[in-house]
Amino acid sequence: MKKILFLVFVLVAILIVYFFISDKKEIANTTSETDKRIENQLKDVRKLLATNTSYNKRIAFFIDMKIPSGKNRFFVYDLKENKIIDQGLVAHGSGSETGVKGKLKFSNVPNSLSTSLGKYYIGNHYKGKFGKAYKLYGLDKTNSNAFKRDIVFHYYYDVPYKEKDGYICNSYGCPMVNKKYFQRIAKIIDSSESDILMSIYY
């Protein structure tokens, strides 16, 4: 009987170690893929910074729409240290839903309620119906209507602060975050003497 219990104990221990290692590998692979995708976006951002001195050369924001909305996909990136220094959840537009799990669509068309891909710069803040918000200005053909569409960076009470399984609420096309996370990002934006770039990609 003792031998059977010992064998069961060993088997359970092996299974626990196996799943722990598997989870670690999955997290490492996800992080590696995220880093690669940011690296691809960095090339365009650095190219823009090299030709335009009016943007912040230390900090940039990256939003990876390939990552499910229940996981951190808003990244604050230190361009000098070449590393992510903060991250959080961010909602996408309801018009970007396709009905297919994990697949999104994007649009620059007014009233589409969709997220628009491309590079933005963050303008002045104002007080809107959701509280403090920042105007966004599209720098690419894919998001040139951002200002006209009232696409802004703001918070919303229904966006979770911590990661969760599955998906979170949708916006009307704006990058929308949790209030607590927004307050951290707002400090970075408000303390910047130059406009900060934001890249939304898929």
Backbone as JSON Lines, residues from 0, in Angstrom:
{"i":0,"aa":"M","n":[0.83,-1.21,0.0],"ca":[0.0,0.0,0.0],"c":[0.87,1.27,0.0]}
{"i":1,"aa":"K","n":[1.96,1.21,0.84],"ca":[2.85,2.36,0.9],"c":[3.53,2.61,-0.43]}
{"i":2,"aa":"K","n":[3.89,1.5,-1.13],"ca":[4.53,1.63,-2.44],"c":[3.6,2.29,-3.44]}
{"i":3,"aa":"I","n":[2.31,1.9,-3.39],"ca":[1.32,2.48,-4.31],"c":[1.15,3.97,-4.04]}
{"i":4,"aa":"L","n":[1.05,4.33,-2.77],"ca":[0.91,5.74,-2.4],"c":[2.14,6.54,-2.83]}
{"i":5,"aa":"F","n":[3.32,5.93,-2.65],"ca":[4.56,6.59,-3.05],"c":[4.59,6.83,-4.56]}
{"i":6,"aa":"L","n":[4.17,5.79,-5.33],"ca":[4.15,5.92,-6.79],"c":[3.16,6.99,-7.24]}
{"i":7,"aa":"V","n":[2.0,7.03,-6.57],"ca":[1.0,8.06,-6.89],"c":[1.57,9.45,-6.61]}
{"i":8,"aa":"F","n":[2.24,9.57,-5.46],"ca":[2.85,10.85,-5.08],"c":[3.89,11.29,-6.12]}
{"i":9,"aa":"V","n":[4.73,10.37,-6.54],"ca":[5.77,10.67,-7.54],"c":[5.14,11.09,-8.86]}
{"i":10,"aa":"L","n":[4.08,10.36,-9.27],"ca":[3.39,10.68,-10.52],"c":[2.78,12.07,-10.49]}
{"i":11,"aa":"V","n":[2.13,12.4,-9.37],"ca":[1.53,13.73,-9.22],"c":[2.6,14.81,-9.27]}
{"i":12,"aa":"A","n":[3.73,14.55,-8.59],"ca":[4.83,15.52,-8.58],"c":[5.39,15.75,-9.98]}
{"i":13,"aa":"I","n":[5.52,14.66,-10.75],"ca":[6.01,14.77,-12.14],"c":[5.06,15.59,-12.99]}
{"i":14,"aa":"L","n":[3.75,15.34,-12.82],"ca":[2.74,16.08,-13.59],"c":[2.77,17.56,-13.26]}
{"i":15,"aa":"I","n":[2.91,17.88,-11.97],"ca":[2.96,19.28,-11.54],"c":[4.17,19.98,-12.17]}
{"i":16,"aa":"V","n":[5.32,19.33,-12.1],"ca":[6.54,19.9,-12.69],"c":[6.39,20.08,-14.19]}
{"i":17,"aa":"Y","n":[5.77,19.09,-14.85],"ca":[5.57,19.15,-16.31],"c":[4.72,20.35,-16.71]}
{"i":18,"aa":"F","n":[3.58,20.5,-16.0],"ca":[2.68,21.61,-16.35],"c":[3.31,22.96,-16.0]}
{"i":19,"aa":"F","n":[4.08,23.01,-14.93],"ca":[4.76,24.25,-14.55],"c":[5.75,24.67,-15.63]}
{"i":20,"aa":"I","n":[6.55,23.69,-16.1],"ca":[7.53,23.96,-17.17],"c":[6.83,24.36,-18.46]}
{"i":21,"aa":"S","n":[5.72,23.68,-18.78],"ca":[4.96,23.99,-20.0],"c":[4.43,25.41,-19.97]}
{"i":22,"aa":"D","n":[3.89,25.82,-18.78],"ca":[3.37,27.18,-18.64],"c":[4.49,28.2,-18.79]}
{"i":23,"aa":"K","n":[5.66,27.9,-18.21],"ca":[6.8,28.81,-18.31],"c":[7.23,28.98,-19.76]}
{"i":24,"aa":"K","n":[7.24,27.85,-20.51],"ca":[7.63,27.91,-21.92],"c":[6.64,28.73,-22.71]}
{"i":25,"aa":"E","n":[5.34,28.54,-22.42],"ca":[4.3,29.28,-23.14],"c":[4.41,30.76,-22.88]}
{"i":26,"aa":"I","n":[4.66,31.14,-21.61],"ca":[4.83,32.54,-21.27],"c":[6.05,33.12,-21.96]}
{"i":27,"aa":"A","n":[7.15,32.35,-21.96],"ca":[8.39,32.8,-22.6],"c":[8.2,33.0,-24.09]}
{"i":28,"aa":"N","n":[7.5,32.05,-24.74],"ca":[7.25,32.16,-26.17],"c":[6.39,33.36,-26.49]}
{"i":29,"aa":"T","n":[5.36,33.6,-25.65],"ca":[4.46,34.75,-25.85],"c":[5.23,36.05,-25.71]}
{"i":30,"aa":"T","n":[6.08,36.12,-24.66],"ca":[6.88,37.32,-24.43],"c":[7.83,37.56,-25.59]}
{"i":31,"aa":"S","n":[8.46,36.49,-26.06],"ca":[9.4,36.6,-27.17],"c":[8.7,37.1,-28.42]}
{"i":32,"aa":"E","n":[7.52,36.57,-28.7],"ca":[6.75,37.0,-29.86],"c":[6.33,38.46,-29.74]}
{"i":33,"aa":"T","n":[5.92,38.85,-28.53],"ca":[5.54,40.25,-28.28],"c":[6.73,41.17,-28.52]}
{"i":34,"aa":"D","n":[7.9,40.79,-28.03],"ca":[9.11,41.59,-28.21],"c":[9.46,41.74,-29.69]}
{"i":35,"aa":"K","n":[9.32,40.65,-30.44],"ca":[9.61,40.69,-31.88],"c":[8.68,41.65,-32.6]}
{"i":36,"aa":"R","n":[7.41,41.6,-32.21],"ca":[6.42,42.45,-32.88],"c":[6.66,43.93,-32.54]}
{"i":37,"aa":"I","n":[7.05,44.2,-31.31],"ca":[7.39,45.57,-30.94],"c":[8.63,46.03,-31.72]}
{"i":38,"aa":"E","n":[9.6,45.15,-31.85],"ca":[10.82,45.48,-32.6],"c":[10.49,45.92,-34.02]}
{"i":39,"aa":"N","n":[9.54,45.23,-34.64],"ca":[9.12,45.6,-36.0],"c":[8.52,46.99,-36.04]}
{"i":40,"aa":"Q","n":[7.74,47.33,-35.02],"ca":[7.12,48.66,-34.96],"c":[8.15,49.74,-34.63]}
{"i":41,"aa":"L","n":[9.14,49.37,-33.84],"ca":[10.17,50.33,-33.44],"c":[10.91,50.93,-34.63]}
{"i":42,"aa":"K","n":[11.09,50.14,-35.67],"ca":[11.79,50.63,-36.86],"c":[11.08,51.84,-37.44]}
{"i":43,"aa":"D","n":[9.76,51.74,-37.58],"ca":[8.98,52.86,-38.14],"c":[8.95,54.05,-37.19]}
{"i":44,"aa":"V","n":[8.84,53.77,-35.9],"ca":[8.79,54.85,-34.91],"c":[10.13,55.59,-34.88]}
{"i":45,"aa":"R","n":[11.21,54.86,-34.88],"ca":[12.53,55.5,-34.86],"c":[12.8,56.3,-36.14]}
{"i":46,"aa":"K","n":[12.29,55.78,-37.25],"ca":[12.45,56.49,-38.52],"c":[11.71,57.83,-38.47]}
{"i":47,"aa":"L","n":[10.51,57.81,-37.9],"ca":[9.73,59.03,-37.77],"c":[10.41,60.01,-36.81]}
{"i":48,"aa":"L","n":[10.94,59.51,-35.71],"ca":[11.63,60.36,-34.73],"c":[12.88,61.0,-35.33]}
{"i":49,"aa":"A","n":[13.51,60.3,-36.25],"ca":[14.73,60.81,-36.88],"c":[14.45,61.99,-37.8]}
{"i":50,"aa":"T","n":[13.22,62.04,-38.32],"ca":[12.87,63.1,-39.27],"c":[12.0,64.2,-38.66]}
{"i":51,"aa":"N","n":[11.52,63.96,-37.42],"ca":[10.65,64.94,-36.78],"c":[11.08,65.12,-35.32]}
{"i":52,"aa":"T","n":[11.59,66.28,-35.0],"ca":[12.12,66.53,-33.66],"c":[11.04,66.94,-32.65]}
{"i":53,"aa":"S","n":[9.8,67.02,-33.09],"ca":[8.74,67.5,-32.19],"c":[8.15,66.39,-31.3]}
{"i":54,"aa":"Y","n":[8.59,65.15,-31.52],"ca":[8.04,64.04,-30.73],"c":[9.02,63.59,-29.65]}
{"i":55,"aa":"N","n":[8.45,63.0,-28.6],"ca":[9.23,62.51,-27.48],"c":[10.16,61.38,-27.93]}
{"i":56,"aa":"K","n":[11.43,61.53,-27.68],"ca":[12.42,60.53,-28.13],"c":[12.77,59.52,-27.05]}
{"i":57,"aa":"R","n":[12.13,59.65,-25.89],"ca":[12.42,58.74,-24.78],"c":[11.34,57.67,-24.59]}
{"i":58,"aa":"I","n":[10.08,58.08,-24.76],"ca":[8.95,57.19,-24.47],"c":[8.04,57.05,-25.69]}
{"i":59,"aa":"A","n":[7.54,55.84,-25.92],"ca":[6.52,55.6,-26.95],"c":[5.56,54.54,-26.41]}
{"i":60,"aa":"F","n":[4.33,54.57,-26.91],"ca":[3.32,53.59,-26.51],"c":[3.05,52.64,-27.68]}
{"i":61,"aa":"F","n":[2.92,51.36,-27.37],"ca":[2.63,50.35,-28.38],"c":[1.41,49.54,-27.95]}
{"i":62,"aa":"I","n":[0.48,49.33,-28.89],"ca":[-0.71,48.52,-28.61],"c":[-0.78,47.39,-29.63]}
{"i":63,"aa":"D","n":[-0.64,46.18,-29.14],"ca":[-0.6,44.99,-30.0],"c":[-1.96,44.32,-30.06]}
{"i":64,"aa":"M","n":[-2.69,44.53,-31.15],"ca":[-4.04,44.01,-31.28],"c":[-4.1,42.51,-31.57]}
{"i":65,"aa":"K","n":[-2.95,41.87,-31.75],"ca":[-2.92,40.42,-31.9],"c":[-3.14,39.72,-30.56]}
{"i":66,"aa":"I","n":[-2.83,40.43,-29.5],"ca":[-2.99,39.89,-28.15],"c":[-4.45,40.03,-27.72]}
{"i":67,"aa":"P","n":[-5.06,38.99,-27.16],"ca":[-6.46,39.08,-26.7],"c":[-6.65,40.23,-25.71]}
{"i":68,"aa":"S","n":[-7.82,40.85,-25.74],"ca":[-8.06,42.04,-24.92],"c":[-8.01,41.77,-23.42]}
{"i":69,"aa":"G","n":[-8.13,40.5,-23.01],"ca":[-8.04,40.17,-21.6],"c":[-6.62,40.1,-21.08]}
{"i":70,"aa":"K","n":[-5.64,40.26,-21.98],"ca":[-4.23,40.21,-21.61],"c":[-3.57,41.57,-21.85]}
{"i":71,"aa":"N","n":[-2.5,41.81,-21.13],"ca":[-1.78,43.08,-21.29],"c":[-1.31,43.25,-22.73]}
{"i":72,"aa":"R","n":[-1.68,44.35,-23.34],"ca":[-1.27,44.61,-24.72],"c":[-1.01,46.09,-24.99]}
{"i":73,"aa":"F","n":[-1.12,46.91,-23.95],"ca":[-0.71,48.32,-24.02],"c":[0.65,48.4,-23.34]}
{"i":74,"aa":"F","n":[1.67,48.77,-24.12],"ca":[3.03,48.76,-23.61],"c":[3.64,50.17,-23.62]}
{"i":75,"aa":"V","n":[4.2,50.54,-22.48],"ca":[4.97,51.78,-22.39],"c":[6.42,51.39,-22.61]}
{"i":76,"aa":"Y","n":[7.03,51.98,-23.61],"ca":[8.37,51.55,-24.03],"c":[9.39,52.66,-23.84]}
{"i":77,"aa":"D","n":[10.5,52.31,-23.19],"ca":[11.62,53.24,-23.02],"c":[12.53,53.09,-24.23]}
{"i":78,"aa":"L","n":[12.55,54.1,-25.07],"ca":[13.31,54.05,-26.32],"c":[14.82,54.13,-26.1]}
{"i":79,"aa":"K","n":[15.22,54.67,-24.97],"ca":[16.66,54.78,-24.68],"c":[17.19,53.47,-24.1]}
{"i":80,"aa":"E","n":[16.41,52.88,-23.2],"ca":[16.82,51.62,-22.56],"c":[16.41,50.39,-23.36]}
{"i":81,"aa":"N","n":[15.58,50.62,-24.39],"ca":[15.07,49.53,-25.23],"c":[14.36,48.44,-24.42]}
{"i":82,"aa":"K","n":[13.37,48.86,-23.64],"ca":[12.63,47.87,-22.86],"c":[11.25,48.39,-22.49]}
{"i":83,"aa":"I","n":[10.34,47.44,-22.22],"ca":[9.0,47.77,-21.75],"c":[9.1,48.15,-20.28]}
{"i":84,"aa":"I","n":[8.52,49.28,-19.9],"ca":[8.58,49.72,-18.51],"c":[7.22,49.69,-17.82]}
{"i":85,"aa":"D","n":[6.16,49.49,-18.58],"ca":[4.83,49.33,-17.99],"c":[3.92,48.69,-19.03]}
{"i":86,"aa":"Q","n":[2.86,48.04,-18.55],"ca":[1.92,47.41,-19.47],"c":[0.56,47.25,-18.81]}
{"i":87,"aa":"G","n":[-0.48,47.2,-19.63],"ca":[-1.83,47.07,-19.09],"c":[-2.82,46.65,-20.16]}
{"i":88,"aa":"L","n":[-4.08,46.51,-19.73],"ca":[-5.15,46.13,-20.64],"c":[-5.65,47.34,-21.41]}
{"i":89,"aa":"V","n":[-6.12,47.1,-22.62],"ca":[-6.72,48.18,-23.41],"c":[-7.81,47.58,-24.31]}
{"i":90,"aa":"A","n":[-8.93,48.26,-24.38],"ca":[-10.06,47.79,-25.18],"c":[-9.92,48.24,-26.63]}
{"i":91,"aa":"H","n":[-10.55,47.49,-27.54],"ca":[-10.61,47.91,-28.94],"c":[-12.07,48.24,-29.3]}
{"i":92,"aa":"G","n":[-12.26,48.79,-30.47],"ca":[-13.59,49.21,-30.9],"c":[-14.53,48.03,-31.17]}
{"i":93,"aa":"S","n":[-15.8,48.22,-30.84],"ca":[-16.79,47.15,-31.07],"c":[-16.94,46.85,-32.55]}
{"i":94,"aa":"G","n":[-16.67,47.85,-33.4],"ca":[-16.76,47.65,-34.84],"c":[-15.63,46.8,-35.4]}
{"i":95,"aa":"S","n":[-14.64,46.51,-34.56],"ca":[-13.52,45.66,-34.99],"c":[-13.81,44.18,-34.79]}
{"i":96,"aa":"E","n":[-14.92,43.88,-34.13],"ca":[-15.29,42.47,-33.93],"c":[-15.74,41.84,-35.25]}
{"i":97,"aa":"T","n":[-15.34,40.59,-35.46],"ca":[-15.71,39.88,-36.7],"c":[-16.64,38.71,-36.43]}
{"i":98,"aa":"G","n":[-16.82,38.37,-35.15],"ca":[-17.6,37.18,-34.83],"c":[-16.75,35.93,-34.77]}
{"i":99,"aa":"V","n":[-15.49,36.06,-35.21],"ca":[-14.55,34.95,-35.17],"c":[-13.58,35.18,-34.02]}
{"i":100,"aa":"K","n":[-13.49,34.24,-33.1],"ca":[-12.65,34.39,-31.93],"c":[-11.19,34.66,-32.32]}
{"i":101,"aa":"G","n":[-10.64,35.74,-31.77],"ca":[-9.24,36.04,-32.01],"c":[-8.95,36.78,-33.31]}
{"i":102,"aa":"K","n":[-9.99,37.06,-34.09],"ca":[-9.79,37.76,-35.37],"c":[-10.49,39.11,-35.34]}
{"i":103,"aa":"L","n":[-9.75,40.15,-35.69],"ca":[-10.3,41.51,-35.69],"c":[-10.21,42.14,-37.08]}
{"i":104,"aa":"K","n":[-11.03,43.16,-37.3],"ca":[-10.93,43.96,-38.52],"c":[-10.77,45.42,-38.08]}
{"i":105,"aa":"F","n":[-10.32,46.25,-38.99],"ca":[-10.0,47.64,-38.64],"c":[-10.51,48.59,-39.71]}
{"i":106,"aa":"S","n":[-10.81,49.81,-39.29],"ca":[-11.36,50.77,-40.24],"c":[-11.0,52.2,-39.83]}
{"i":107,"aa":"N","n":[-10.89,53.05,-40.84],"ca":[-10.64,54.48,-40.64],"c":[-11.89,55.29,-40.96]}
{"i":108,"aa":"V","n":[-12.99,54.58,-41.23],"ca":[-14.23,55.22,-41.67],"c":[-15.02,55.77,-40.48]}
{"i":109,"aa":"P","n":[-15.5,57.02,-40.56],"ca":[-16.33,57.58,-39.5],"c":[-17.55,56.7,-39.21]}
{"i":110,"aa":"N","n":[-17.93,56.63,-37.95],"ca":[-19.09,55.86,-37.47],"c":[-18.94,54.35,-37.6]}
{"i":111,"aa":"S","n":[-17.74,53.88,-37.91],"ca":[-17.52,52.43,-38.02],"c":[-17.36,51.78,-36.64]}
{"i":112,"aa":"L","n":[-17.08,52.61,-35.63],"ca":[-16.84,52.13,-34.25],"c":[-15.64,51.17,-34.18]}
{"i":113,"aa":"S","n":[-14.78,51.25,-35.18],"ca":[-13.64,50.34,-35.26],"c":[-12.35,51.01,-34.8]}
{"i":114,"aa":"T","n":[-11.44,50.18,-34.36],"ca":[-10.08,50.63,-34.08],"c":[-9.38,50.88,-35.41]}
{"i":115,"aa":"S","n":[-8.55,51.92,-35.45],"ca":[-7.75,52.2,-36.64],"c":[-6.29,51.9,-36.34]}
{"i":116,"aa":"L","n":[-5.65,51.15,-37.23],"ca":[-4.23,50.84,-37.05],"c":[-3.39,52.02,-37.51]}
{"i":117,"aa":"G","n":[-2.16,52.06,-37.01],"ca":[-1.23,53.1,-37.45],"c":[-0.6,53.85,-36.3]}
{"i":118,"aa":"K","n":[0.21,54.84,-36.66],"ca":[0.89,55.67,-35.67],"c":[0.07,56.92,-35.38]}
{"i":119,"aa":"Y","n":[0.03,57.3,-34.11],"ca":[-0.67,58.51,-33.66],"c":[0.31,59.35,-32.84]}
{"i":120,"aa":"Y","n":[-0.03,60.62,-32.68],"ca":[0.63,61.36,-31.61],"c":[-0.46,61.84,-30.66]}
{"i":121,"aa":"I","n":[-0.09,61.91,-29.4],"ca":[-1.05,62.26,-28.35],"c":[-1.05,63.76,-28.13]}
{"i":122,"aa":"G","n":[-2.22,64.36,-28.27],"ca":[-2.35,65.8,-28.13],"c":[-2.76,66.22,-26.73]}
{"i":123,"aa":"N","n":[-3.42,67.36,-26.64],"ca":[-3.83,67.92,-25.35],"c":[-4.96,67.12,-24.71]}
{"i":124,"aa":"H","n":[-5.06,67.23,-23.41],"ca":[-6.16,66.57,-22.72],"c":[-7.34,67.52,-22.57]}
{"i":125,"aa":"Y","n":[-8.48,66.99,-22.33],"ca":[-9.7,67.76,-22.11],"c":[-10.61,66.93,-21.22]}
{"i":126,"aa":"K","n":[-11.68,67.52,-20.74],"ca":[-12.64,66.79,-19.91],"c":[-13.85,66.42,-20.76]}
{"i":127,"aa":"G","n":[-14.01,65.13,-21.01],"ca":[-15.13,64.64,-21.82],"c":[-16.13,63.88,-20.99]}
{"i":128,"aa":"K","n":[-17.0,63.14,-21.64],"ca":[-18.06,62.42,-20.92],"c":[-17.51,61.27,-20.08]}
{"i":129,"aa":"F","n":[-16.29,60.84,-20.37],"ca":[-15.66,59.77,-19.58],"c":[-14.62,60.33,-18.62]}
{"i":130,"aa":"G","n":[-14.58,61.67,-18.49],"ca":[-13.58,62.28,-17.64],"c":[-12.4,62.77,-18.46]}
{"i":131,"aa":"K","n":[-11.23,62.8,-17.88],"ca":[-10.04,63.27,-18.58],"c":[-9.74,62.37,-19.77]}
{"i":132,"aa":"A","n":[-9.43,62.97,-20.89],"ca":[-9.12,62.22,-22.11],"c":[-8.1,63.01,-22.92]}
{"i":133,"aa":"Y","n":[-7.39,62.3,-23.8],"ca":[-6.37,62.93,-24.64],"c":[-6.74,62.79,-26.11]}
{"i":134,"aa":"K","n":[-6.63,63.87,-26.84],"ca":[-6.91,63.85,-28.27],"c":[-5.82,63.06,-29.0]}
{"i":135,"aa":"L","n":[-6.23,62.33,-30.01],"ca":[-5.29,61.55,-30.8],"c":[-5.3,62.02,-32.25]}
{"i":136,"aa":"Y","n":[-4.13,62.11,-32.84],"ca":[-4.0,62.56,-34.23],"c":[-3.31,61.46,-35.04]}
{"i":137,"aa":"G","n":[-4.01,60.95,-36.04],"ca":[-3.46,59.89,-36.88],"c":[-2.39,60.39,-37.82]}
{"i":138,"aa":"L","n":[-1.32,59.6,-37.96],"ca":[-0.2,60.0,-38.81],"c":[-0.07,59.14,-40.07]}
{"i":139,"aa":"D","n":[-0.99,58.19,-40.25],"ca":[-0.95,57.31,-41.41],"c":[-2.28,57.34,-42.16]}
{"i":140,"aa":"K","n":[-2.28,56.81,-43.37],"ca":[-3.51,56.74,-44.16],"c":[-4.57,55.89,-43.46]}
{"i":141,"aa":"T","n":[-4.13,54.93,-42.67],"ca":[-5.04,54.0,-42.01],"c":[-5.73,54.6,-40.78]}
{"i":142,"aa":"N","n":[-5.25,55.77,-40.32],"ca":[-5.88,56.4,-39.15],"c":[-6.02,57.91,-39.29]}
{"i":143,"aa":"S","n":[-6.0,58.38,-40.52],"ca":[-6.03,59.83,-40.8],"c":[-7.3,60.52,-40.32]}
{"i":144,"aa":"N","n":[-8.36,59.76,-40.09],"ca":[-9.63,60.35,-39.64],"c":[-9.81,60.32,-38.13]}
{"i":145,"aa":"A","n":[-8.76,59.98,-37.41],"ca":[-8.88,59.81,-35.95],"c":[-9.48,61.03,-35.26]}
{"i":146,"aa":"F","n":[-8.96,62.21,-35.55],"ca":[-9.46,63.41,-34.89],"c":[-10.91,63.67,-35.27]}
{"i":147,"aa":"K","n":[-11.21,63.52,-36.56],"ca":[-12.58,63.74,-37.05],"c":[-13.55,62.72,-36.44]}
{"i":148,"aa":"R","n":[-13.07,61.52,-36.17],"ca":[-13.92,60.46,-35.6],"c":[-14.02,60.56,-34.08]}
{"i":149,"aa":"D","n":[-13.36,61.55,-33.49],"ca":[-13.33,61.69,-32.02],"c":[-12.69,60.48,-31.35]}
{"i":150,"aa":"I","n":[-11.67,59.94,-31.99],"ca":[-10.91,58.84,-31.39],"c":[-9.93,59.45,-30.4]}
{"i":151,"aa":"V","n":[-10.09,59.1,-29.12],"ca":[-9.26,59.68,-28.06],"c":[-8.78,58.57,-27.13]}
{"i":152,"aa":"F","n":[-7.81,58.91,-26.31],"ca":[-7.3,57.98,-25.3],"c":[-7.98,58.33,-23.98]}
{"i":153,"aa":"H","n":[-8.74,57.38,-23.44],"ca":[-9.47,57.66,-22.2],"c":[-9.64,56.4,-21.36]}
{"i":154,"aa":"Y","n":[-10.19,56.57,-20.17],"ca":[-10.44,55.43,-19.28],"c":[-11.94,55.14,-19.23]}
{"i":155,"aa":"Y","n":[-12.26,53.96,-18.71],"ca":[-13.66,53.57,-18.55],"c":[-13.73,52.58,-17.39]}
{"i":156,"aa":"Y","n":[-14.72,52.76,-16.54],"ca":[-14.81,51.97,-15.3],"c":[-14.93,50.47,-15.53]}
{"i":157,"aa":"D","n":[-15.44,50.07,-16.69],"ca":[-15.69,48.65,-16.95],"c":[-14.46,47.89,-17.45]}
{"i":158,"aa":"V","n":[-13.38,48.61,-17.73],"ca":[-12.14,47.94,-18.17],"c":[-11.42,47.41,-16.93]}
{"i":159,"aa":"P","n":[-11.13,46.12,-16.86],"ca":[-10.43,45.56,-15.69],"c":[-9.03,46.12,-15.54]}
{"i":160,"aa":"Y","n":[-8.52,46.06,-14.32],"ca":[-7.14,46.49,-14.07],"c":[-6.16,45.35,-14.3]}
{"i":161,"aa":"K","n":[-6.56,44.16,-13.88],"ca":[-5.68,43.0,-14.0],"c":[-6.09,42.1,-15.16]}
{"i":162,"aa":"E","n":[-5.15,41.31,-15.63],"ca":[-5.41,40.38,-16.71],"c":[-6.47,39.35,-16.31]}
{"i":163,"aa":"K","n":[-7.19,38.87,-17.3],"ca":[-8.21,37.85,-17.06],"c":[-8.28,36.94,-18.28]}
{"i":164,"aa":"D","n":[-8.88,35.78,-18.11],"ca":[-9.09,34.89,-19.24],"c":[-10.21,35.44,-20.11]}
{"i":165,"aa":"G","n":[-10.09,35.25,-21.41],"ca":[-11.14,35.72,-22.31],"c":[-10.95,37.17,-22.72]}
{"i":166,"aa":"Y","n":[-12.06,37.87,-22.88],"ca":[-12.04,39.21,-23.46],"c":[-12.71,40.22,-22.55]}
{"i":167,"aa":"I","n":[-12.42,41.5,-22.77],"ca":[-13.01,42.56,-21.97],"c":[-13.99,43.37,-22.83]}
{"i":168,"aa":"C","n":[-14.53,44.42,-22.25],"ca":[-15.51,45.25,-22.95],"c":[-14.88,45.93,-24.16]}
{"i":169,"aa":"N","n":[-15.74,46.45,-25.04],"ca":[-15.29,47.16,-26.23],"c":[-15.54,48.66,-26.11]}
{"i":170,"aa":"S","n":[-14.82,49.43,-26.91],"ca":[-15.02,50.88,-26.96],"c":[-15.75,51.23,-28.26]}
{"i":171,"aa":"Y","n":[-15.84,52.52,-28.56],"ca":[-16.42,52.97,-29.82],"c":[-15.33,53.22,-30.86]}
{"i":172,"aa":"G","n":[-14.16,52.64,-30.61],"ca":[-13.03,52.81,-31.52],"c":[-11.81,53.39,-30.84]}
{"i":173,"aa":"C","n":[-11.99,53.88,-29.62],"ca":[-10.89,54.49,-28.87],"c":[-10.06,53.45,-28.13]}
{"i":174,"aa":"P","n":[-8.75,53.72,-27.95],"ca":[-7.97,52.9,-27.02],"c":[-8.39,53.28,-25.6]}
{"i":175,"aa":"M","n":[-9.03,52.38,-24.91],"ca":[-9.71,52.67,-23.64],"c":[-9.14,51.75,-22.55]}
{"i":176,"aa":"V","n":[-8.71,52.33,-21.44],"ca":[-8.04,51.57,-20.4],"c":[-8.73,51.74,-19.04]}
{"i":177,"aa":"N","n":[-8.24,50.98,-18.07],"ca":[-8.72,51.09,-16.7],"c":[-8.29,52.44,-16.11]}
{"i":178,"aa":"K","n":[-9.09,52.99,-15.21],"ca":[-8.8,54.31,-14.65],"c":[-7.47,54.34,-13.91]}
{"i":179,"aa":"K","n":[-7.19,53.3,-13.12],"ca":[-5.94,53.26,-12.36],"c":[-4.73,53.24,-13.29]}
{"i":180,"aa":"Y","n":[-4.83,52.48,-14.36],"ca":[-3.74,52.42,-15.33],"c":[-3.64,53.74,-16.08]}
{"i":181,"aa":"F","n":[-4.79,54.3,-16.43],"ca":[-4.84,55.59,-17.13],"c":[-4.1,56.67,-16.33]}
{"i":182,"aa":"Q","n":[-4.3,56.67,-15.02],"ca":[-3.67,57.69,-14.19],"c":[-2.15,57.61,-14.25]}
{"i":183,"aa":"R","n":[-1.62,56.38,-14.33],"ca":[-0.17,56.22,-14.47],"c":[0.32,56.75,-15.82]}
{"i":184,"aa":"I","n":[-0.44,56.41,-16.87],"ca":[-0.05,56.85,-18.22],"c":[-0.18,58.37,-18.33]}
{"i":185,"aa":"A","n":[-1.23,58.91,-17.71],"ca":[-1.46,60.36,-17.76],"c":[-0.28,61.13,-17.16]}
{"i":186,"aa":"K","n":[0.32,60.6,-16.11],"ca":[1.48,61.26,-15.49],"c":[2.64,61.33,-16.48]}
{"i":187,"aa":"I","n":[2.8,60.27,-17.25],"ca":[3.88,60.25,-18.26],"c":[3.59,61.28,-19.34]}
{"i":188,"aa":"I","n":[2.34,61.3,-19.82],"ca":[1.96,62.23,-20.89],"c":[2.09,63.68,-20.42]}
{"i":189,"aa":"D","n":[1.56,63.96,-19.22],"ca":[1.54,65.34,-18.72],"c":[2.93,65.87,-18.41]}
{"i":190,"aa":"S","n":[3.85,64.98,-18.07],"ca":[5.2,65.41,-17.73],"c":[6.11,65.53,-18.95]}
{"i":191,"aa":"S","n":[5.59,65.09,-20.11],"ca":[6.39,65.14,-21.33],"c":[6.32,66.53,-21.96]}
{"i":192,"aa":"E","n":[7.48,67.04,-22.34],"ca":[7.53,68.37,-22.97],"c":[7.22,68.29,-24.46]}
{"i":193,"aa":"S","n":[7.22,67.08,-25.01],"ca":[6.91,66.9,-26.43],"c":[5.85,65.81,-26.59]}
{"i":194,"aa":"D","n":[5.22,65.78,-27.75],"ca":[4.13,64.82,-27.99],"c":[4.67,63.39,-28.03]}
{"i":195,"aa":"I","n":[3.93,62.48,-27.42],"ca":[4.31,61.08,-27.37],"c":[3.64,60.32,-28.51]}
{"i":196,"aa":"L","n":[4.38,59.43,-29.14],"ca":[3.84,58.61,-30.22],"c":[3.18,57.35,-29.66]}
{"i":197,"aa":"M","n":[2.11,56.95,-30.33],"ca":[1.4,55.72,-30.0],"c":[1.23,54.92,-31.29]}
{"i":198,"aa":"S","n":[1.63,53.66,-31.26],"ca":[1.49,52.81,-32.45],"c":[0.52,51.67,-32.13]}
{"i":199,"aa":"I","n":[-0.53,51.56,-32.94],"ca":[-1.5,50.47,-32.8],"c":[-1.31,49.55,-34.01]}
{"i":200,"aa":"Y","n":[-1.07,48.29,-33.78],"ca":[-0.74,47.36,-34.87],"c":[-1.38,46.01,-34.66]}
{"i":201,"aa":"Y","n":[-1.34,45.19,-35.75],"ca":[-2.01,43.89,-35.73],"c":[-1.18,42.86,-36.48]}
